[in-house]
Amino acid sequence: MGYVIYLSFPAILLLLIVAITFYLIGRKIGRREGIEAASQFHYGPPLANFPAPAPPHKAMEKPPEPV
């Protein structure tokens, strides 16, 4: 009919302990990497501000004087 695999209780317990250990180690490493990444710039250092554009020429002309 089929093969029946018998796993002993100590083997199941060992696999469970190993799985929990790897989970906890991975979570610790992930949190440490997250803290390090949060303190760094995500896309690189900020760029310098660009100079302001010159005002339009119409704004620099004198308005007509009232008569």
C-alpha positions in Angstrom: 0.0 0.0 0.0 2.5 2.6 0.9 5.5 3.2 3.0 5.0 4.4 6.5 7.8 6.5 7.9 8.2 6.4 11.7 9.9 9.4 13.2 10.8 9.1 16.8 9.9 11.7 19.3 13.6 12.8 19.9 14.0 13.4 16.1 10.8 15.5 15.9 11.9 17.4 19.0 15.4 18.0 17.5 13.9 19.4 14.3 11.6 21.6 16.3 14.4 23.0 18.4 16.6 23.6 15.3 13.7 25.4 13.4 13.0 27.7 16.4 16.7 28.4 16.8 17.1 29.4 13.1 13.9 31.6 13.3 15.2 33.5 16.4 18.7 34.0 14.9 17.2 35.2 11.6 14.9 37.6 13.4 17.9 39.0 15.5 20.0 39.5 12.3 17.0 41.1 10.5 16.4 43.6 13.3 20.1 44.5 13.5 20.2 45.2 9.7 17.0 47.2 10.0 18.4 49.5 12.6 21.6 50.0 10.6 19.6 50.7 7.4 17.4 53.2 9.2 20.5 55.3 10.3 21.8 55.5 6.7 20.4 57.4 3.8 18.2 55.2 1.7 18.9 56.7 -1.7 22.3 58.3 -1.1 23.4 61.6 0.4 21.2 64.6 -0.1 22.1 66.9 -3.0 23.1 70.5 -2.8 20.3 73.1 -3.3 20.0 74.5 -6.8 20.3 78.3 -7.2 17.1 80.2 -7.5 16.1 81.1 -11.1 16.4 84.7 -12.3 13.1 86.7 -12.2 11.3 87.3 -15.5 12.3 90.5 -17.4 8.9 92.0 -17.1 9.2 92.0 -13.3 12.4 94.0 -13.6 11.0 96.8 -15.8 9.8 100.0 -14.2 6.0 100.5 -14.0 4.7 103.5 -15.8 4.6 106.6 -13.7 1.2 108.1 -12.9 0.5 111.5 -14.5 
